[in-house]
Amino acid sequence: MPRPIILGVVGDSAAGKTTMTRGLVRILGEEQVTAVSTDDYHRYDRKQRAEHKITPLHPDCNYVDIMSQHLGHLRAGEPILKPVYVHADGTFGPPVYVDPKPFTIVEGLLGYHSEALLDVYDVRVYLAPPEDVRRRWKVKRDTSRRGYTTDEVLRELDKREPDSAQFIRPQERYADVVVSFREGAGNDPVALDAELLLRDTLPHPDLSPVSASGERGVTVEDRESELLVKIAGDIAPEQASEIEEAIWEKLHFASHLRSERLGQFVVGNDLQRSASLALVQLLILYHLVTAKAAIALGGVGPRAEAEEATESEPAGVRS
Amino acid sequence: MSPRPVILGVVGDSAAGKTTITRGLVRALGEDHVAHICTDDYHRYDRQRRAELGITPLHPDCNHLDILAQHLAHLRRGEPVLKPVYRHIDGTFAPAVYVRPGRFTVIEGLLGYSLPEMLDIYDVRVYLNPPEDLRRRWKVQRDCSRRGYTTDQVLAELDRREPDSEAFIRPQRRNADMLISFKPDEADKDPTHLDAELTLRDDLPHPDLTPFVQDREDGLTLRERDGERLVCIPGKMNPDHAAAIEEAIWERMHFATHLRARRLGEFTIGTELYRSESLALVQLLILYHLVTATAAIALGGDGVRNGGRAGQPALLAAPVASVDGP
């Protein structure tokens, strides 16, 4: 079997990692994806963290070395015995045996913390919603699904802020794709705008034809070594599907994946759909699918190729 | 960077004496310097699941042998692992624990030599091979006193395991550098003075015991077969004779005399502490390899397996000519 393709989805707590991942898993097929949460690599359980006064965002609170060791094995197509952290009660369970599937999605807080970790990924996504949006999401989730009160969640957020600033947010610079969902002009929480930074560490599909059509909905701004793409939450359905078609056209060898819908998410118990989320997921899918195809044909994958092409880039990029 | 850890394997069937052999070595080397891995932690199924599936823990399918091999490779490179934990007390699994390799790492268990890729990991491979009737007695003694089973339960379990012992455990004997059988003296069956029969294979350079051979009842005997030597250390060895042999072996470890403070050869029956000359000598022979491997590696060599050929240039400052003779 060719080696698995590894996607990283990194971001602070409640930044939308699971939402982003879920659509990708659905479209790739559950049986094709190994999902790993780096929360499983916590060093201390909830009680110990309280005693040590350490937040789960701190590298010392996580086995970062074991994380990169395990991801290295998965990338090499080898199984691991993965630790298990139980969010329901903040304790650890017995480890579980994980055999790598064709795709591995690594989701978590510190996925890009070390050099050794960075080398593992074929695609590196960082989720960077504005802090006020993230705080709202975290309150909503932790009060409804993890049994905390609003005050508890807000206090916890404040307590974590120094570690967020020091350890989580700096990881943004290592991402190939930075995603910020934010409230747009309509203030509609269901139709969020998406702002994407597409860095030239990966060859992204060319979106200029669709943005040049003059219609509002998608804008592309060319910056040094990255593109800033804005997708309006209320993008016209025709324009959204035009872009989707253009991307799927480039994925013509994988049209059998189109049966499942992208862009779904839940608010409370309601299933919603967002056109901007769908487009963002499709852009990520594009990289997973092309990397898979390249490696199946004996290639090294788009990242390695892009790195080779920019071999002469100035040192200190990862300072 | 610190040199890679030296790895000892102690493999054998259940209650073959693995813990007894290991304990003295750990004491001699110093607890702080020894990481200890029991391969039982790599069981795939807990006790209840094994009963449902009708599988014994001796069966390779009942163990994550691939993960064990992976973890052993990490430890040998000096890297930490997140080790699973099996609880003998109730037969379930606990959360994994972080283990950093010590200067010495002892791997103890049932299936430590079962995959080819595991074999290269070890600096010293010991297999414990007591006669079956003695092992059965040891297992009954231990499992009744410390694991809460009845004699009948243990005997029934032993019978149930026998086919797997034969198919999967005992064949690992062929991979050992040292095959060790403790057995009772034919004449008086004294359980505190067991004879030790050692098969020493040539892939490790064992100390030459020829000068100490004494053709008498309480003396050491030695027989050569192709590629291996059969050494018998009588349980009732004359203490002066034993001391002379120990002295000679320590002499070859002159750079490690600081380790001599701790006593070898101790073991327990029930709650009583005993000492056995033959056990002490066997442990010393193992210690010899651990100590020389550490020394060789510290000097840039690759250990002592296969005569330490890779390590020799760093150890011998002598002229090339002297390498000729055996």
Interface residues (C-beta under 8 A of the other chain):
Chain A: R43 Y63 D65 I66 Q69 H70 H73 E78 P79 I80 L81 P83 V84 T91 F92 G93 P94 P95 Y97
Chain B: R44 H64 D66 I67 Q70 H74 E79 P80 V81 L82 P84 V85 T92 F93 A94 P95 A96 Y98
